[in-house]
Amino acid sequence: MKSPRLWLILFALSTGLASLSLNAAEQPKHHNTSERDEARRANALLDRAVAYYKEKGDAALPAFGRDGKFIDGEYYVYVVGTDGIMYASGGPSATLVGQNVTDLKDDSGKPFMRELIEAGKTQGAGMVEYRWLNPFDGKVEPKTALFRKVGDKILAVGYYIPRATAQEAKAFFDKAVAYAEKEGVKKACKVFNDPKGPFVSGDLYVFVVGLKDGKYCAQGGSPSQTGRDVMDMRDAAGTPIIRDMAEIARTKGEGTYQYIWRNPATNKVEDKTAYVKKVEDYLLGVGYYSK
């Protein structure tokens, strides 16, 4: 499911569209980094590129190529014009230089390049999210890019959203439990449901289910589901996962629970683990996709 993450990049002057793909053979993958770290690093590269382009104009374009100085590990700059033409790229999309990429679509069929160009024309800077094959693990994953328009050119740097580790999920869970115990569950649910708040980060979010009524008090990944009766919800194997989690909460107070769930980023069924705990008369949980 798609969760807005604009709060993660308020530190940036702008945000934007992701790059087309990465060269797994040449560029290292950074593990155990947060989305904030990825966004900050991508934005720093974009800052340098924009400053250089403002100074040099179109004479800067060769520097954004694969042999240029604007490549930082798996991050690179690419430039598309408001006319839809790809003018430069430091990654595999260099093969598209000189071509009109307006109709380029992502794995789900989303015309993300058209969205980038239109947003560049009307907003000057922004963020475009889409799904693209990550060559490091062979899976389609969510990608975000930061972009800015300078003259008739749009400069962009993209990054994949890192998956949360078990340790990151546990720390996130502990933080949510502490907040709910301090503020009270009903008040906490309002914060858990805020997509721009501190309890929605990458693929991590908090879910809260009433142990008496079986309804979502919060579902940070999809707040519109709040109030839905989910006690009989089943995973892809037909297991009544909420009922099982609730039983752990009632009898043990807290624990972990493994199940299988469709990952909206990859559109595949994957193993997932949830940390769960009883807080007041509610089940509070945080899940992560096992690697």
C-alpha positions in Angstrom: 0.0 0.0 0.0 1.2 3.4 -0.7 2.0 5.7 2.3 2.9 9.3 1.8 6.4 10.1 3.1 6.7 13.9 2.6 7.6 14.4 6.2 10.8 12.5 5.6 12.1 15.0 3.1 11.0 18.4 4.6 14.7 19.0 5.1 15.1 19.2 1.4 14.3 22.1 -0.8 12.4 19.8 -3.0 11.7 16.1 -3.7 11.3 14.1 -6.8 11.2 11.1 -9.3 13.3 8.1 -9.0 16.0 7.0 -11.4 15.3 4.2 -13.9 17.5 1.4 -12.5 20.9 0.6 -10.9 23.9 -1.3 -12.2 24.2 -4.1 -9.7 27.6 -5.2 -11.0 29.2 -1.8 -10.5 27.4 -0.1 -7.6 27.2 -1.3 -3.9 24.0 -1.6 -2.0 23.8 0.2 1.3 22.2 -1.9 4.1 20.7 -0.9 7.4 20.0 2.7 6.4 16.7 4.5 7.1 14.6 6.2 4.4 15.6 9.5 5.9 19.3 8.7 5.3 18.6 7.6 1.8 16.6 10.8 1.0 19.3 13.0 2.6 22.0 11.4 0.5 20.0 11.6 -2.7 19.2 15.2 -2.0 22.8 16.1 -1.3 23.8 14.8 -4.8 20.9 16.7 -6.3 22.0 19.9 -4.6 25.4 19.6 -6.2 24.0 18.8 -9.6 21.5 21.7 -9.6 24.2 24.2 -8.5 26.5 22.9 -11.2 23.9 23.2 -13.9 22.9 26.7 -12.8 26.6 27.7 -13.2 27.3 25.9 -16.5 23.9 25.5 -18.2 23.7 22.8 -20.9 27.5 22.6 -20.9 27.1 20.7 -17.6 25.2 17.8 -19.2 28.2 15.7 -20.1 29.2 15.7 -16.4 26.0 14.0 -15.5 26.9 11.0 -17.8 28.3 7.7 -16.6 31.9 8.9 -16.7 31.0 12.1 -14.9 31.5 13.3 -11.4 27.9 13.1 -10.3 27.7 9.5 -9.3 27.7 8.5 -5.6 27.6 4.7 -5.3 24.2 3.6 -6.5 23.0 7.2 -6.8 23.2 9.1 -10.0 21.7 12.1 -11.7 19.6 12.1 -14.8 18.2 15.0 -16.8 15.0 15.1 -18.8 13.7 18.2 -20.6 10.2 19.6 -20.4 10.0 18.4 -24.0 10.2 14.8 -22.8 13.7 14.1 -24.1 16.3 12.4 -21.9 19.4 14.6 -22.0 21.8 12.9 -19.6 22.0 10.0 -17.2 24.7 8.6 -15.0 23.0 5.2 -14.8 21.7 2.5 -17.2 19.1 4.9 -18.4 22.0 6.5 -20.4 20.8 4.2 -23.2 17.7 6.5 -23.4 19.6 9.7 -23.9 18.2 11.5 -27.0 14.9 9.6 -26.8 11.5 10.9 -25.8 10.7 9.2 -22.5 7.3 10.8 -21.8 5.4 7.6 -22.1 7.8 5.4 -20.0 5.8 3.4 -17.5 6.7 1.6 -14.2 6.1 -2.0 -13.4 2.4 -1.3 -12.5 1.8 0.6 -15.7 2.0 4.0 -14.1 3.2 6.7 -16.5 5.7 8.0 -13.9 7.9 9.9 -16.4 4.9 11.9 -17.6 4.0 12.7 -14.0 7.6 13.9 -13.4 7.6 16.2 -16.4 4.2 17.6 -15.7 5.0 18.2 -12.0 8.3 19.8 -13.1 6.5 22.2 -15.4 3.8 23.2 -12.8 5.6 22.8 -9.5 9.2 23.2 -10.3 10.1 20.6 -7.7 8.5 17.6 -6.1 8.3 13.9 -5.4 7.2 11.1 -7.6 6.9 7.5 -6.3 6.7 4.4 -8.4 7.7 0.8 -8.5 10.8 -0.5 -10.3 12.9 -3.6 -10.5 15.8 -3.4 -7.9 18.6 -5.3 -9.6 20.2 -6.1 -6.2 17.5 -8.5 -5.2 15.5 -9.0 -8.4 12.3 -7.7 -6.8 10.0 -4.8 -7.8 10.2 -2.3 -5.0 9.0 1.2 -4.3 11.3 4.0 -5.4 11.3 7.7 -4.8 13.1 10.5 -6.5 13.9 14.1 -5.7 13.6 16.4 -8.7 14.0 20.1 -9.5 13.4 22.1 -12.7 16.1 24.5 -13.8 15.1 26.4 -17.0 13.7 23.8 -19.4 15.5 20.9 -17.8 14.5 18.7 -14.9 17.2 17.1 -12.8 16.4 14.1 -10.7 18.1 11.6 -8.3 16.2 8.5 -7.1 16.5 6.0 -4.3 14.9 2.7 -3.3 13.0 2.6 0.0 15.0 0.4 2.3 13.2 -2.5 4.0 13.1 -2.4 7.7 15.2 -4.9 9.6 14.0 -6.9 12.6 15.9 -4.6 14.8 14.5 -1.5 13.3 11.0 -2.9 13.5 11.4 -3.8 17.2 12.7 -0.4 18.0 9.8 1.1 16.1 7.4 -1.2 18.0 8.9 -0.3 21.4 8.5 3.4 20.6 4.9 2.9 19.7 4.1 0.9 22.8 5.7 3.5 25.0 3.7 6.2 23.3 0.4 4.4 23.7 1.1 3.6 27.3 1.9 7.2 28.1 -0.8 8.9 26.0 -3.5 6.3 26.1 -4.4 4.1 23.1 -7.3 6.1 21.7 -5.2 9.3 21.6 -2.2 7.4 20.2 -4.3 5.9 17.4 -4.9 9.3 15.9 -1.1 9.8 15.7 -0.5 6.3 14.5 -2.9 7.0 11.6 -1.1 10.2 10.5 0.8 9.3 7.3 3.1 12.3 7.9 3.6 11.5 11.6 6.4 9.8 13.4 4.8 6.3 13.3 4.8 5.8 9.5 8.3 5.2 8.2 9.1 3.4 5.0 7.4 0.0 5.2 6.9 0.3 9.0 3.6 1.4 10.5 1.5 0.6 13.6 -1.8 -1.3 13.7 -4.2 -1.4 16.6 -7.2 -3.6 17.0 -9.8 -3.6 19.8 -9.8 -6.9 21.7 -13.4 -6.4 22.5 -14.9 -5.2 19.2 -12.3 -6.6 16.8 -12.1 -3.3 14.9 -9.1 -1.3 13.7 -8.4 1.6 16.0 -5.4 2.4 13.8 -3.9 1.1 10.6 -1.0 3.4 9.7 -0.4 1.7 6.4 -4.1 2.4 5.3 -5.8 4.8 7.7 -9.1 4.5 5.7 -9.5 1.0 7.2 -10.0 2.5 10.7 -13.2 1.1 12.2 -13.2 -2.0 10.1 -13.9 -5.3 11.8 -10.8 -7.4 11.2 -10.9 -10.1 13.8 -11.6 -12.8 11.2 -9.0 -11.4 8.7 -6.9 -14.2 7.2 -3.5 -14.2 5.5 -2.7 -15.7 2.1 -2.6 -19.2 3.7 -6.1 -18.8 5.2 -4.8 -18.4 8.8 -6.9 -16.1 11.0 -3.9 -13.9 11.9 -5.7 -11.2 13.9 -7.4 -13.7 16.0 -4.1 -15.5 16.6 -2.3 -12.3 17.5 -5.1 -11.3 19.9 -4.8 -14.7 21.6 -1.1 -14.0 22.1 -1.9 -10.6 23.5 -4.5 -12.0 25.9 -2.6 -15.0 27.2 1.0 -13.9 27.1 0.8 -10.1 27.1 3.2 -9.8 24.2 5.1 -11.9 21.6 5.9 -12.4 18.0 3.7 -13.8 15.2 4.7 -15.1 11.8 2.4 -15.1 8.8 2.5 -14.6 5.0 1.2 -11.4 3.5 1.2 -9.7 0.1 3.8 -7.0 0.0 2.3 -4.1 -1.9 5.7 -2.9 -3.0 6.6 -6.2 -4.8 3.0 -7.4 -5.3 4.2 -10.8 -4.1 3.2 -12.9 -1.1 6.1 -12.8 1.4 6.9 -14.0 4.9 6.1 -11.3 7.5 6.7 -11.1 11.3 4.8 -9.0 13.7 5.7 -7.8 17.2 2.4 -7.7 19.2 1.4 -6.5 22.7 -1.7 -6.0 24.7 -2.1 -2.3 25.7 -5.2 -1.5 27.7 -7.9 -3.5 25.9 -6.2 -3.4 22.5 -3.8 -5.4 20.4 -0.9 -3.2 19.2 1.4 -4.5 16.5 4.2 -3.6 14.1 5.1 -6.0 11.3 8.1 -6.3 8.9 8.8 -8.4 5.9 11.3 -11.1 6.7 14.3 -11.4 4.4 
